[in-house]
Amino acid sequence: MEKETNMNDDLDYSEIRYRLKNYSVFKILRKESAAFMLGFFHDQWKRRHRAEIAQSDLVSALASYQEFVRLGEGESFAPREPQAYLDEWANEGFLRKYYPAESSEACYDLTPDSERALEWLGELTRRPFVGTESRLLALFDALRELVYGASYDPAEQRAALERRRAEIDAELARLERGEAERLDETRIRERYYGAEDAARRLLADFKQIEQNFRDLDRETKERVIAQDRSRGCVLKEVFEHRDAIVSSDQGKSFSSFWAFLMSLDKREELSALVDRVLAIPAVAAAAKSFPLDSLDARL
């Protein structure tokens, strides 16, 4: 059972030993067939930008993947039937097996720990360069938003808005003089890599939030139903618990996130922006995978 931790916790010997032993993501990486399993997960979910896969499709894909890997590992590699591997991975918590509404066929999805393992492995790939300018600018923007957004001083907020207006006016003046600055190819690639990382992390975070809500909901229902009380009391406590989830920090953030993406105008703008970004020559030459399709499928 993983315990809740703070990012600022000291990673001393005992804490590291505990995490290596108990955290599911390390159990995935220690698994003897980890390369076979994670390679298949990446092929089916990441490379193809899929959110959920029907059982029949996944069984067929795994049979083909087994044959492909056996070309290099030998005929005796991965000898079991595809369904046996899917059952094992689902039972061990590496896949989520569920039945969609109005469907008699099971579907599979990656669990947050499998997502995290794939993300870690992907981060080991060395890029042509590591951009720092865009990260510094993003840090400044975040700090400004935090400082001035949390300020209770109207004069300070007004001064911040006036500074922004002055910067916009100066940029418009440069544009009218024909002096507008365009990003060079290095900056374009740097910002693209940053956007790609943010989109990939958002998908992983979204899946973790889904799992957290499912766990909280299941635990509450089990606890409430186990108590010998009237149906009205049980329903009252379930609804109170759901209200508590929605009003939590995670619930509020997710509600804002969901409301943003449920706006038709925002979704259309997001898709249009991604299409235009991928059409930039410097991005097209550097792009490997932009996971917006996975985000749309998940939502």
Disulfide bonds with the S-S distance in Angstrom:
none
